[in-house]
Amino acid sequence: MDVITFGETMALFAPENGGLMKYASSYNRKFGGAESNVAIGLSRLGHNVGWISKVGNDELGKGMVAFIRGEGVDVSQVKVVEAPTGIYFKEIRNHSDVRVQYYRHGSAASTLTKADILDEYVSQAKYLHITGITPALSDSCYETVLHAMKKAKEIGVTIIFDPNLRKKLWSEEKARKVLLEIVSQSDIILPGVAEGEFLFGESDISTLGDKFLSHGAKLVIIKDGANGAHYFNEGEEGFVPAFKVEQVIDPVGAGDGFAAGFISGLLDQLSITDALTRANAVGAMVTQVSGDVEGLPDQNELLDFLKQDNEDVK
Ligand code: ATP
């Protein structure tokens, strides 16, 4: 196993013809969740990934597990419980005004507990991927995150943390406290600029890099949307520009694609800058297709995209 991740995936409904729900009578149904998005991204790039979660004993839960299994992700640790599978709606007014409505309170995945994360399973992995969404779901989910990180540290599994700030899920005060607590236990951190600002009240990217490093991280990658990504580790910092995208169709999921691309680069032992080029490419490719995971490339699509870009530059 290369990577293990855990968290909530929901059935995702989006108005078939775009726009707001008020006017929609038919919807496309997909599945989306930051952790399974990353798992699917890694699997498409040829890595072995496990996703731990809980789903409801309902049709959406069954469909979700079948879908994620079908993408080649190991779902052997997913449990079916007597609570509903969470759902959410995504309204795209335009690419810079995307609205998300959650119906996930008391969901199956919010009942995750420490007992759902088996040491034997985590110990098989090289990386444990954690997001800041899971600890916001419930007290037991928060405890599960801390437990999994403690175990990973004991076993020597590298922890990668994407803060994925979701202000709708908790108070700002609690979010800041818990996310900083997790930052201090992580090896590699993948925040966006806005998340760095939220956590440290600071907008200068170099200063943010230093703040994250002084909180205990070994490597910090700060995502800067259409600009690209900055990296910071002890004694080194740099920037890798994003790819030009002609038209952004759906920006949601770019960060998860970016994480998948970056972790894939680490697994293939690329340099940080080459891993970030792969991350930027996957992030850009995700924005060009509607849905959280539909734009994630397989290895050939990624190579074609990178080749195409080189040819454009020449
Ligand atoms: P998410 O909406 O998935 O939470 P995020 O806020 O975590 O995303 P972004 O900074 O928006 O992450 O995007 C992640 C990466 O995806 C960027 O660093 C960049 O590489 C790529 N990306 C995002 N938007 C664009 C764009 N418009 N053009 C090119 N690349 C993009």
Residues whose N, C-alpha, C, O or C-beta is under 5 A from the ligand:
A	BS01	ATP	G192 K223 D224 G225 A226 G228 A229 A242 F243 V245 V248 P251 V252 G253 A254 G255 D256 F258 A279 N280 G283 A284 T287
